[in-house]
């Protein structure tokens, strides 16, 4: 994570909004083009002042992966989503994924014992 759990929780406690964008997908084929574009998209997220961090999960039994991006505003999330390289990835998703879901949520609380 770019920001710690405590920093994110501090934002929430100051009546600031925190949003998450969860991208769940089934891997089909990750080729060199995918890897290149994925690296660019990570750079786009990291260069966005409103980006708080991301974490990923895998479910190997179902061939599913999940990436959760955290943002300090819905506008920061929209800026990321509308970036030309992100749009290119969305347009070509069928080459790399056997299905996907995107869940946009407002984070109401974020707790941690800082052990992760």
N, CA and C atoms as an extended XYZ file, in Angstrom:
348
Properties=species:S:1:pos:R:3:atomname:S:1:resname:S:1:resid:I:1 pbc="F F F"
N         0.842       -1.178        0.000 N   UNK     1
C         0.000        0.000        0.000 CA  UNK     1
C         0.888        1.242        0.000 C   UNK     1
N         0.444        2.227       -0.745 N   UNK     2
C         1.142        3.512       -0.800 CA  UNK     2
C         0.963        4.261        0.523 C   UNK     2
N        -0.248        4.223        1.054 N   UNK     3
C        -0.564        4.822        2.352 CA  UNK     3
C        -0.800        3.690        3.345 C   UNK     3
N        -0.507        3.937        4.606 N   UNK     4
C        -0.731        2.918        5.628 CA  UNK     4
C        -2.216        2.856        5.981 C   UNK     4
N        -2.595        1.773        6.628 N   UNK     5
C        -3.975        1.630        7.090 CA  UNK     5
C        -4.338        2.795        8.005 C   UNK     5
N        -3.396        3.211        8.853 N   UNK     6
C        -3.654        4.324        9.767 CA  UNK     6
C        -3.898        5.624        9.004 C   UNK     6
N        -3.121        5.878        7.964 N   UNK     7
C        -3.308        7.093        7.163 CA  UNK     7
C        -4.670        7.086        6.468 C   UNK     7
N        -5.067        5.934        5.959 N   UNK     8
C        -6.376        5.838        5.304 CA  UNK     8
C        -7.482        6.036        6.327 C   UNK     8
N        -7.347        5.401        7.497 N   UNK     9
C        -8.353        5.560        8.540 CA  UNK     9
C        -8.421        7.006        9.020 C   UNK     9
N        -7.284        7.690        9.090 N   UNK    10
C        -7.275        9.108        9.469 CA  UNK    10
C        -8.066        9.947        8.472 C   UNK    10
N        -7.937        9.650        7.179 N   UNK    11
C        -8.723       10.367        6.164 CA  UNK    11
C       -10.211       10.175        6.405 C   UNK    11
N       -10.612        8.934        6.661 N   UNK    12
C       -12.028        8.634        6.899 CA  UNK    12
C       -12.517        9.364        8.140 C   UNK    12
N       -11.718        9.363        9.203 N   UNK    13
C       -12.119       10.005       10.459 CA  UNK    13
C       -12.191       11.521       10.356 C   UNK    13
N       -11.518       12.121        9.361 N   UNK    14
C       -11.590       13.575        9.162 CA  UNK    14
C       -12.728       13.927        8.213 C   UNK    14
N       -13.661       13.031        8.047 N   UNK    15
C       -14.801       13.217        7.143 CA  UNK    15
C       -14.378       13.357        5.692 C   UNK    15
N       -13.196       12.870        5.365 N   UNK    16
C       -12.790       12.793        3.964 CA  UNK    16
C       -13.322       11.481        3.411 C   UNK    16
N       -13.539       11.446        2.131 N   UNK    17
C       -14.026       10.221        1.508 CA  UNK    17
C       -12.858        9.378        1.027 C   UNK    17
N       -13.014        8.088        1.135 N   UNK    18
C       -12.087        7.129        0.554 CA  UNK    18
C       -12.928        6.173       -0.280 C   UNK    18
N       -12.467        5.911       -1.491 N   UNK    19
C       -13.186        5.020       -2.402 CA  UNK    19
C       -12.284        3.863       -2.786 C   UNK    19
N       -12.918        2.728       -3.029 N   UNK    20
C       -12.168        1.586       -3.543 CA  UNK    20
C       -12.771        1.169       -4.873 C   UNK    20
N       -11.906        0.719       -5.754 N   UNK    21
C       -12.324        0.134       -7.026 CA  UNK    21
C       -11.753       -1.276       -7.044 C   UNK    21
N       -12.630       -2.261       -6.987 N   UNK    22
C       -12.215       -3.658       -6.967 CA  UNK    22
C       -12.411       -4.249       -8.352 C   UNK    22
N       -11.345       -4.773       -8.909 N   UNK    23
C       -11.354       -5.381      -10.237 CA  UNK    23
C       -11.110       -6.876      -10.051 C   UNK    23
N       -12.126       -7.685      -10.364 N   UNK    24
C       -12.058       -9.137      -10.236 CA  UNK    24
C       -12.095       -9.717      -11.640 C   UNK    24
N       -11.202      -10.659      -11.927 N   UNK    25
C       -11.149      -11.195      -13.287 CA  UNK    25
C       -10.635      -12.629      -13.305 C   UNK    25
N       -10.966      -13.321      -14.397 N   UNK    26
C       -10.416      -14.645      -14.682 CA  UNK    26
C        -9.347      -14.476      -15.750 C   UNK    26
N        -8.181      -15.006      -15.474 N   UNK    27
C        -7.058      -14.893      -16.402 CA  UNK    27
C        -7.305      -15.778      -17.617 C   UNK    27
N        -7.074      -15.207      -18.785 N   UNK    28
C        -7.146      -15.948      -20.043 CA  UNK    28
C        -5.746      -16.071      -20.632 C   UNK    28
N        -5.136      -14.935      -20.949 N   UNK    29
C        -3.826      -14.922      -21.579 CA  UNK    29
C        -3.136      -13.600      -21.267 C   UNK    29
N        -2.066      -13.671      -20.521 N   UNK    30
C        -1.303      -12.457      -20.232 CA  UNK    30
C        -0.026      -12.486      -21.057 C   UNK    30
N        -0.051      -11.779      -22.176 N   UNK    31
C         1.083      -11.729      -23.094 CA  UNK    31
C         1.950      -10.500      -22.803 C   UNK    31
N         2.949      -10.271      -23.638 N   UNK    32
C         3.847       -9.126      -23.439 CA  UNK    32
C         3.106       -7.795      -23.531 C   UNK    32
N         2.127       -7.701      -24.433 N   UNK    33
C         1.341       -6.467      -24.549 CA  UNK    33
C         0.591       -6.198      -23.253 C   UNK    33
N         0.005       -7.244      -22.668 N   UNK    34
C        -0.694       -7.086      -21.396 CA  UNK    34
C         0.273       -6.591      -20.317 C   UNK    34
N         1.426       -7.246      -20.204 N   UNK    35
C         2.397       -6.876      -19.168 CA  UNK    35
C         2.842       -5.424      -19.324 C   UNK    35
N         3.100       -4.996      -20.553 N   UNK    36
C         3.524       -3.623      -20.814 CA  UNK    36
C         2.431       -2.640      -20.405 C   UNK    36
N         1.197       -2.924      -20.840 N   UNK    37
C         0.081       -2.031      -20.538 CA  UNK    37
C        -0.228       -2.027      -19.043 C   UNK    37
N        -0.129       -3.173      -18.404 N   UNK    38
C        -0.367       -3.255      -16.967 CA  UNK    38
C         0.655       -2.416      -16.195 C   UNK    38
N         1.916       -2.455      -16.621 N   UNK    39
C         2.952       -1.626      -15.984 CA  UNK    39
C         2.655       -0.140      -16.159 C   UNK    39
N         2.197        0.241      -17.349 N   UNK    40
C         1.849        1.645      -17.615 CA  UNK    40
C         0.686        2.072      -16.728 C   UNK    40
N        -0.325        1.211      -16.613 N   UNK    41
C        -1.499        1.536      -15.793 CA  UNK    41
C        -1.094        1.690      -14.327 C   UNK    41
N        -0.182        0.860      -13.846 N   UNK    42
C         0.326        1.027      -12.476 CA  UNK    42
C         1.014        2.381      -12.312 C   UNK    42
N         1.792        2.790      -13.313 N   UNK    43
C         2.462        4.098      -13.271 CA  UNK    43
C         1.442        5.232      -13.273 C   UNK    43
N         0.380        5.075      -14.070 N   UNK    44
C        -0.686        6.086      -14.123 CA  UNK    44
C        -1.329        6.221      -12.748 C   UNK    44
N        -1.641        5.096      -12.113 N   UNK    45
C        -2.245        5.140      -10.778 CA  UNK    45
C        -1.300        5.816       -9.790 C   UNK    45
N        -0.047        5.399       -9.780 N   UNK    46
C         0.922        5.947       -8.821 CA  UNK    46
C         1.198        7.428       -9.020 C   UNK    46
N         1.026        7.925      -10.234 N   UNK    47
C         1.266        9.352      -10.486 CA  UNK    47
C         0.048       10.216      -10.155 C   UNK    47
N        -1.085        9.592       -9.858 N   UNK    48
C        -2.310       10.304       -9.506 CA  UNK    48
C        -2.222       10.690       -8.023 C   UNK    48
N        -2.315       11.995       -7.745 N   UNK    49
C        -2.185       12.480       -6.363 CA  UNK    49
C        -3.228       11.870       -5.432 C   UNK    49
N        -4.363       11.445       -5.962 N   UNK    50
C        -5.429       10.877       -5.142 CA  UNK    50
C        -5.333        9.381       -4.923 C   UNK    50
N        -4.303        8.748       -5.470 N   UNK    51
C        -4.125        7.305       -5.324 CA  UNK    51
C        -3.545        6.993       -3.956 C   UNK    51
N        -4.216        6.120       -3.213 N   UNK    52
C        -3.780        5.776       -1.860 CA  UNK    52
C        -3.028        4.455       -1.796 C   UNK    52
N        -3.258        3.575       -2.760 N   UNK    53
C        -2.572        2.286       -2.766 CA  UNK    53
C        -3.425        1.207       -3.391 C   UNK    53
N        -2.847        0.012       -3.484 N   UNK    54
C        -3.581       -1.125       -4.034 CA  UNK    54
C        -3.093       -2.399       -3.381 C   UNK    54
N        -3.917       -3.414       -3.459 N   UNK    55
C        -3.543       -4.742       -3.009 CA  UNK    55
C        -4.220       -5.764       -3.907 C   UNK    55
N        -3.637       -6.942       -4.018 N   UNK    56
C        -4.171       -7.955       -4.906 CA  UNK    56
C        -4.342       -9.291       -4.216 C   UNK    56
N        -5.251      -10.092       -4.772 N   UNK    57
C        -5.564      -11.411       -4.230 CA  UNK    57
C        -5.723      -12.395       -5.374 C   UNK    57
N        -5.423      -13.660       -5.104 N   UNK    58
C        -5.599      -14.711       -6.105 CA  UNK    58
C        -6.406      -15.858       -5.521 C   UNK    58
N        -7.251      -16.450       -6.361 N   UNK    59
C        -7.970      -17.675       -6.033 CA  UNK    59
C        -7.603      -18.662       -7.133 C   UNK    59
N        -6.567      -19.449       -6.897 N   UNK    60
C        -6.050      -20.341       -7.927 CA  UNK    60
C        -7.024      -21.450       -8.302 C   UNK    60
N        -7.863      -21.891       -7.366 N   UNK    61
C        -8.842      -22.938       -7.662 CA  UNK    61
C        -9.810      -22.506       -8.756 C   UNK    61
N       -10.210      -21.250       -8.736 N   UNK    62
C       -11.175      -20.735       -9.715 CA  UNK    62
C       -10.518      -19.877      -10.789 C   UNK    62
N        -9.181      -19.804      -10.774 N   UNK    63
C        -8.438      -18.991      -11.740 CA  UNK    63
C        -8.910      -17.539      -11.725 C   UNK    63
N        -9.157      -17.020      -10.520 N   UNK    64
C        -9.604      -15.638      -10.357 CA  UNK    64
C        -8.528      -14.824       -9.666 C   UNK    64
N        -8.473      -13.556      -10.040 N   UNK    65
C        -7.605      -12.590       -9.367 CA  UNK    65
C        -8.439      -11.360       -9.043 C   UNK    65
N        -7.989      -10.630       -8.051 N   UNK    66
C        -8.667       -9.408       -7.646 CA  UNK    66
C        -7.620       -8.357       -7.306 C   UNK    66
N        -7.856       -7.141       -7.764 N   UNK    67
C        -6.997       -6.013       -7.416 CA  UNK    67
C        -7.905       -4.917       -6.868 C   UNK    67
N        -7.565       -4.410       -5.688 N   UNK    68
C        -8.337       -3.339       -5.062 CA  UNK    68
C        -7.475       -2.082       -5.060 C   UNK    68
N        -7.996       -1.026       -5.696 N   UNK    69
C        -7.331        0.277       -5.731 CA  UNK    69
C        -8.067        1.199       -4.760 C   UNK    69
N        -7.323        1.996       -3.988 N   UNK    70
C        -7.914        2.945       -3.039 CA  UNK    70
C        -7.626        4.372       -3.493 C   UNK    70
N        -8.653        5.232       -3.375 N   UNK    71
C        -8.569        6.617       -3.861 CA  UNK    71
C        -9.112        7.572       -2.813 C   UNK    71
N        -8.581        8.800       -2.797 N   UNK    72
C        -9.059        9.782       -1.817 CA  UNK    72
C       -10.247       10.594       -2.314 C   UNK    72
N       -10.683       10.348       -3.545 N   UNK    73
C       -11.879       11.026       -4.064 CA  UNK    73
C       -12.400       10.270       -5.276 C   UNK    73
N       -13.658       10.461       -5.551 N   UNK    74
C       -14.249        9.844       -6.740 CA  UNK    74
C       -13.665       10.482       -7.996 C   UNK    74
N       -13.297       11.762       -7.921 N   UNK    75
C       -12.686       12.429       -9.078 CA  UNK    75
C       -11.329       11.822       -9.421 C   UNK    75
N       -10.533       11.488       -8.406 N   UNK    76
C        -9.238       10.847       -8.656 CA  UNK    76
C        -9.437        9.487       -9.317 C   UNK    76
N       -10.432        8.744       -8.846 N   UNK    77
C       -10.739        7.445       -9.442 CA  UNK    77
C       -11.179        7.614      -10.893 C   UNK    77
N       -12.033        8.592      -11.159 N   UNK    78
C       -12.508        8.835      -12.532 CA  UNK    78
C       -11.366        9.265      -13.453 C   UNK    78
N       -10.453       10.084      -12.936 N   UNK    79
C        -9.293       10.495      -13.737 CA  UNK    79
C        -8.490        9.272      -14.155 C   UNK    79
N        -8.269        8.371      -13.219 N   UNK    80
C        -7.565        7.120      -13.523 CA  UNK    80
C        -8.340        6.295      -14.550 C   UNK    80
N        -9.621        6.132      -14.311 N   UNK    81
C       -10.464        5.311      -15.190 CA  UNK    81
C       -10.530        5.853      -16.609 C   UNK    81
N       -10.466        7.169      -16.755 N   UNK    82
C       -10.579        7.794      -18.076 CA  UNK    82
C        -9.240        7.976      -18.786 C   UNK    82
N        -8.144        7.594      -18.157 N   UNK    83
C        -6.830        7.734      -18.794 CA  UNK    83
C        -6.794        6.904      -20.084 C   UNK    83
N        -6.192        7.414      -21.158 N   UNK    84
C        -6.177        6.704      -22.452 CA  UNK    84
C        -5.620        5.279      -22.384 C   UNK    84
N        -4.580        5.044      -21.595 N   UNK    85
C        -4.032        3.688      -21.505 CA  UNK    85
C        -4.978        2.747      -20.767 C   UNK    85
N        -5.687        3.271      -19.776 N   UNK    86
C        -6.678        2.452      -19.079 CA  UNK    86
C        -7.846        2.143      -20.015 C   UNK    86
N        -8.247        3.117      -20.800 N   UNK    87
C        -9.315        2.902      -21.783 CA  UNK    87
C        -8.898        1.849      -22.813 C   UNK    87
N        -7.645        1.873      -23.226 N   UNK    88
C        -7.139        0.883      -24.185 CA  UNK    88
C        -7.227       -0.523      -23.585 C   UNK    88
N        -6.851       -0.654      -22.330 N   UNK    89
C        -6.930       -1.956      -21.664 CA  UNK    89
C        -8.375       -2.434      -21.580 C   UNK    89
N        -9.295       -1.533      -21.245 N   UNK    90
C       -10.714       -1.901      -21.177 CA  UNK    90
C       -11.217       -2.385      -22.526 C   UNK    90
N       -10.814       -1.697      -23.555 N   UNK    91
C       -11.267       -2.018      -24.913 CA  UNK    91
C       -10.796       -3.408      -25.358 C   UNK    91
N        -9.619       -3.812      -24.913 N   UNK    92
C        -9.019       -5.076      -25.351 CA  UNK    92
C        -9.105       -6.192      -24.312 C   UNK    92
N        -9.984       -6.049      -23.327 N   UNK    93
C        -9.998       -6.990      -22.210 CA  UNK    93
C       -10.237       -8.439      -22.633 C   UNK    93
N       -10.977       -8.675      -23.705 N   UNK    94
C       -11.300      -10.057      -24.103 CA  UNK    94
C       -10.067      -10.854      -24.515 C   UNK    94
N        -8.987      -10.166      -24.856 N   UNK    95
C        -7.739      -10.863      -25.192 CA  UNK    95
C        -7.087      -11.461      -23.944 C   UNK    95
N        -7.339      -10.854      -22.783 N   UNK    96
C        -6.611      -11.228      -21.578 CA  UNK    96
C        -7.462      -11.834      -20.472 C   UNK    96
N        -8.781      -11.638      -20.532 N   UNK    97
C        -9.646      -12.086      -19.439 CA  UNK    97
C       -10.801      -12.940      -19.948 C   UNK    97
N       -11.170      -13.932      -19.132 N   UNK    98
C       -12.387      -14.716      -19.355 CA  UNK    98
C       -13.456      -14.209      -18.391 C   UNK    98
N       -13.748      -12.946      -18.470 N   UNK    99
C       -14.765      -12.337      -17.619 CA  UNK    99
C       -14.167      -11.457      -16.542 C   UNK    99
N       -14.939      -10.451      -16.145 N   UNK   100
C       -14.483       -9.527      -15.098 CA  UNK   100
C       -15.674       -8.888      -14.406 C   UNK   100
N       -15.420       -8.324      -13.252 N   UNK   101
C       -16.371       -7.499      -12.500 CA  UNK   101
C       -15.598       -6.312      -11.936 C   UNK   101
N       -16.253       -5.168      -11.861 N   UNK   102
C       -15.679       -3.989      -11.214 CA  UNK   102
C       -16.684       -3.510      -10.175 C   UNK   102
N       -16.211       -3.312       -8.969 N   UNK   103
C       -17.067       -2.848       -7.876 CA  UNK   103
C       -16.460       -1.559       -7.332 C   UNK   103
N       -17.220       -0.473       -7.396 N   UNK   104
C       -16.792        0.821       -6.853 CA  UNK   104
C       -17.526        1.016       -5.525 C   UNK   104
N       -16.775        1.278       -4.471 N   UNK   105
C       -17.366        1.390       -3.137 CA  UNK   105
C       -16.820        2.599       -2.399 C   UNK   105
N       -17.654        3.153       -1.528 N   UNK   106
C       -17.191        4.172       -0.592 CA  UNK   106
C       -16.785        3.443        0.684 C   UNK   106
N       -15.569        3.683        1.136 N   UNK   107
C       -15.046        3.002        2.318 CA  UNK   107
C       -15.548        3.736        3.559 C   UNK   107
N       -16.252        3.017        4.415 N   UNK   108
C       -16.797        3.619        5.627 CA  UNK   108
C       -15.853        3.476        6.813 C   UNK   108
N       -15.094        2.411        6.824 N   UNK   109
C       -14.108        2.207        7.881 CA  UNK   109
C       -12.967        1.363        7.333 C   UNK   109
N       -11.820        1.514        7.911 N   UNK   110
C       -10.625        0.782        7.496 CA  UNK   110
C        -9.843        0.511        8.766 C   UNK   110
N        -9.839       -0.718        9.230 N   UNK   111
C        -9.187       -1.050       10.493 CA  UNK   111
C        -8.037       -2.009       10.242 C   UNK   111
N        -7.024       -1.910       11.066 N   UNK   112
C        -5.862       -2.777       10.926 CA  UNK   112
C        -5.102       -2.830       12.245 C   UNK   112
N        -4.470       -3.973       12.485 N   UNK   113
C        -3.560       -4.051       13.623 CA  UNK   113
C        -2.122       -3.824       13.165 C   UNK   113
N        -1.980       -3.426       11.881 N   UNK   114
C        -0.695       -3.165       11.235 CA  UNK   114
C         0.189       -4.407       11.150 C   UNK   114
N        -0.431       -5.586       11.270 N   UNK   115
C         0.305       -6.833       11.160 CA  UNK   115
C         0.428       -7.338        9.738 C   UNK   115
N        -0.311       -6.740        8.828 N   UNK   116
C        -0.228       -7.164        7.433 CA  UNK   116
C         0.678       -6.235        6.712 C   UNK   116
